[in-house]
Amino acid sequence: MNVTANRLFAISLAVVVTAASIAAEPWTPPRTPHGQPDMQGVWFYGSSTAFERAEALGNQKSYTAAEAEQVMQSLIAADTEKSQPLSADRDAPEPGARIAQEADDNFSTMRTNLTKIDGQYRTSQVVKPENGRLPRKESGMDIFQKWLAAGHGQFDGPEIRPASERCVGPNGGPMAPLIGWFYNANMQIVQTSDYVMILAEMNHDARIISLSDESRDSGFAQWMGNSVGYWEGETLVVNTANFRPEQSWFAFPMSDQLRVTERFTLIDDNEIFYSYTFTDTELFTEPVTVEKNITRRAAGEQVFEYACHEGNYSTPSILAGARVQERGK
């Protein structure tokens, strides 16, 4: 190899090495004026992945590619089916059948976004315990179950009705983004040097997370608990306690002993890896860990005001119907 050839080879090798070095450099998150990873913007935290894993899947943490495709195709088919006209010859509902939120579901677009972490499609958002299921205590009871066990009827008064039915406190779990209900799983993050604010579209509630060492404990339980956060490297860690037990519901049972530690890590410009571990000694036998991704909404999309009115008319109607039923006995 002559001198010119050697020189060209050295130059080309240097270019290859430099390009490889650039490609290997870790992604650096954008920063706020205060030096924190900048997570500000509008985000979506819903998923079509079940919160708890189906019992038949056992300890299978992830779907195969073929299984994931089959699940997503079934979701697309179900979404298409529910928009089709109903048959005029359909049977009437069974007397006494439970009426849930089918109407809300029918007017919502079904999600087809399975939670995908480290290239794997998860079978559940719960990852610990290993079976992906909530480790319920056999004797555990939330506040509503305790009231019923004490002899109160489930229609005695507004206090014994679910908080979401009464439009009281956050809908879809104790606080966003723990649980993504089947619609409105959107939120906006705003950061300052001392606080992080998460505005949830569902029920238009704002979490104020203090980044100071002071807990700001108000001395009484709050609808979204008392949140205090700190930065652990590139990860925002938030500890929350002091919840109101009336926020318990079928998808996320809880008591006033609920304690939550959340971790928010911006892994690229459009995705946050989100995990949290919670304990509740009243209801569960061990800590539970949940993992999912939160994705940025497209530019220009925003959080709209969510107005809940069911508590204004449904609750009086439910209680009035119960009084009529009592008189007829």
Disulfide bonds with the S-S distance in Angstrom:
Cys167-Cys308 1.93
